[in-house]
Amino acid sequence: MDLRKLRHAVFVADWGNFTTAAARLHLSQPALSRSIQTLEDELGLKLFERVAAGVVTTVAGAAVIEEARGLLEQADGLRAHAQRLSRGETGRVRIGVGPMFAGLLTDYLRDVWQPLQPVEVQVHILPVERLVSRLLADELDFFVADGRAARDHPAIAAERVGEMPVGYHVRQGHDLAGRKRLTVADIAAYPRASPNLPAVPLDAGDAVRASSRADAGRLFCEQLPTLVELTVHSDAVLLALSAAVAGEIEAGRLVTLDIAGIAGWSAQIVIARRARLHATPTVERYAAAMADHVRRCWIER
């Protein structure tokens, strides 16, 4: 059934006059009359009858008009919903974040999330292996993490965003702060704080993982703010992306250690999604904003 003809009939019923309804619809009166006649023929019902002041609905016509209003309201709602979908302003987005990248979330969400838009945003901070498994299980729409765990996986499409230096950091006033050309052996005696590292090698010889071994205690946690606070208030040595703790360094709460042999360490940042899966515009908007935020606020700062 042609919704335009139903809309024409509703206008005629509302205005009670073909001439006025035609003007409101920006149609000629003959065109509107033909539309109503065609609709009546399709339904096998007479919808209107003429009176001195114009037209009124028949009993059957009143019932049809009532149903038509509901259909048109649903159609208008569907059209508006589809337009919001096409603009990325409604729907659901399930975002995964590797532990080292959790520090970007607040500013990223402040940039992209519009609280008044009907978008459900779910954020999951997980080790990268779990991000991969949840992405493949269709429990995430995309994730941002070090891409080596997803490298060469045929079911994952990874957009490389860039590289970001990784280093060790201690509190201001720590015994190691300010010392030059430390070695990995120099930090072995101190407690170690770190996000959970991927199971795959992070560099040639997996030196990053080897350096994380400590003679004292080791703390692994997915929440970077917790790791930072514990590092600031202890002798722990924190392994983290330099950009993720840049604010703490600028504030004088943390100091980056000068350790020989780790200057070239970096995370290979990717936005990973299911390969050959067409994402909604809302997911596309949030994924593009994530890539832009990482480049603009972390890599290029």
N, C-alpha and C positions, 0 to 999 in steps of 0.2 A: 504494500500500500504506500502511496506517495505521501510523505509527511508534509510536503508543500500544500497539497490539496486540503489536508486536515487543518493545517494552520490557516489557510484561507477561510475554511468553514468556521473556525473559532473566531476569526476577526469579524466575519459577517454576523455571527451570533452576538458578539460583544457590542458591536456598533448598531446592529439592527437596521442597517442601511447599506446597500451595495455600493452606492457612490462614495460614502465616507470610508467604508472598509477598503475600497479600491485605492483611494487616495493614501490611506495609511500604509498600504502594502506597496505603493508605487507601481500599481498596475492600472491598466485601462479597465473601465467597467465591463466592456464586452469580454475581455480576457478573464476577469474574475467570474463572470457569469458562466463562461464555458468551463472553468475549473470546477465550479460547484456542480454544474450539470454532469460533468464526467464522474465526479465523486458519487453523486446520487445514482448514476447508472451502474457504477461498480458495486455499490452497496445494495442496490435494488430497493432503496428507500427514498422518500421525499423528506428532505431535511428542513426546508423552510417553506413558509407560506406567506403570501403578501397580505399586508394590512395597510390601512390608510397612511400610517406614518413610516412605512418601510416594510420590514419583514420580521417575523418571529419564528422560532423553531417549532417544528411539530413535536409531538410527544416522542416519536422515534428519534427525531433530530436532536432533542435535548439529551437523550441517553447517549447518542453517538458523540455529541460535543463533550459531554462529561468524560467519556473514555478518551477522546482525542486529547483533552487537556493533560491527562496523565501520561499518555504516550509522548506528547511534545515535551513535557517536563523531563521525562526520562531521557529523551533524545538530546535535549539541551544540556542536561547533566553529563551525559556521555561525551558530548562534544567538548564541554569545558574540561572534563577529566582528561580526555585525549590531548587537548592542547597543553594542559599542565604537564602531562607525561612527556610530550614532545619538547617542552622547555626544561625538563629535568626538575620539575617543581613538586613532584609527588611520587609515591612509591616507597620502596625499601632499599637500603644500601647496607651491605654487610662487609665491613672493612677489617682486614687483618693487619696487625702491626708487629714487626719483630721487636724484641725487647730493647735493642739498642736505639730504636727509632721512636720509642714511646714519648720521648721528650718533645716531639714536634706536634703532638696531638692537640694541645690546648690552642695554640695559635692557628693551626690548620682548621680546626672546627670553628674557631671564631671567624675565620675568613669565609668558610663555605656554608656553614649551617645557618639556615634561616628558620628560627623557632616557629614562626607563624605559618610556614609551609607544611603541608601534610606529608612530610617525609619521615619515615622511621629509619634512624641511623643506629646501627649496631657496631660497636668497636670491640675487637678481641685482641688482646696483647698476649702473644703465644710464641714459644720457640718455633723457629722456622720450619722444622720438620712437621710440626702439628699444623702450621699454616698451610703447608703443601697438601697434607692429607685432607684437611677441611675444605680447601679449595676444590680438590678433586671429588670430594663427596657433595659438592654443590652447597656447602654450608657457609661459604664466603663468596663475595663477588670479585674481590681483588685483595691483594695484600702488598705492603711495602716492607722490604727486608733486604738483607744481603742475598743476592741472587744465586749464589753458588749451589745452594741446596736444590734449586729448581732448574739448574743448568741442564740442557739437553733432554729435558723431560718432554716427550712428544705431545702430551696433553695440556701443556702449559705454554702460554705465550708471555714472554717476559720483555717488557719495555725497559731498556736500560736508561736510567736517569742520570747516572754519573758515579763518581767515586768520592769517598769521604774518608779523611784520615782517622785512624784509630790510635789511641795512645793510652798511657798510664797516667793517673792523676792522684795527687795526695792533698791533704789539707795544708793550709798555710801554717808554717812553723814545724812541719814534719821534718824528721831527721834527714830525709832524702831531698827535700825541697831546695832548689837552687844548686844542687851538685851537678857537675858537668860530666858527660860521657859515662853515665852509669851503665852497668851491664845487667842482664837478666838475673845473674847470680846475686847482684846487690839487692834486688827486691824480694828474693826468695824467702828471707827471714820474716817478712811482714805479712799480715793477713791479706787475703785477696778478696776483693768484691767485684762481681762481674755478672752480667746477664748470662743466661745459659747459652753456650756456644753451639753453633750447628755441628752435626756429626761429621760433615764433609770437611776436608782440608781447607783452611782459609788462606793459605799461601804456600809457597814452595817449602816443602819440608814440614809443613804444619807448625811453623815456629810460634804463631800466635797461641795455639793451644799449649805448646810446650812451655811458653813463658807464663801461662796462667797457673802452673803448678807452684805450690807454696809449702814451706816447711810448717808454717803456722796455719791458722784456720782459713777456710774458704767459704765464701757466702755467694750463692747463686740466687738471683731474684729477677723476676720479669719487670719489676717496678723500679725504673731508674731513679725517681725522686727518693725512694727509700735507700737505695744504694748510695746516693749522693750524701744524704743526711748522716748515714752511718760512717761514711768516709770522713766527712767534715768533723765528726766527733770521736774519731779513733785514729789509730795508726795504719788503718787499712790502705791498700793500694787499689785504686779503682781502674778497671779496664772499661773504656767507653769511647764512643765517637767524640772527637774533639768538638764538633759543632753542637753536640747534644749537651755539653757542659760549658759552652762558651759563656753563658750568663754567669755561671758560678766562678769561672776564671776571671771575667771582667770585674766581678764584685769582690775579688780577692779571697774567696772562700776555698778555691782549689788552685793548685799549681800543676802544670804539665811537666812530667819528668823527661829529662833528656837521657834517653836510653839508646846506646849504640846498637845498631842493627834493626831497629824497628821504625826508622823514619819513613820507610816506604810502605808501611802497613796501611791498608785502606779497605773500607767496605765497598762492595760493588752493589750499588743500590738499584733495585728494579721495582717496577710495578708489575705484578704477576696476575694474570687472569687465565681462565680456561681458554684453550685454543679453539678456534672455530665456533665460539659461542657468541651470539649477538646479544650484547648488553643493552639494557634500557638506557634511554637518554639520561636518566637520573644517575645511574651508575657511571656512565661516561663522564658526566659533569664532575662527580666527586673524584673519580680516578684522575681526570685531567687536572683538577685543582690540587690533588696530592702531588703529582709530578711537578707542577709549577711551584708549589710551596717549598718542596725539598730543594729545587734548583735555586729559587730566589732567596730563601731564608737560611739555608744551610750550606749549599755548595758555593754560591756566589757571594756570600756575605763577607 
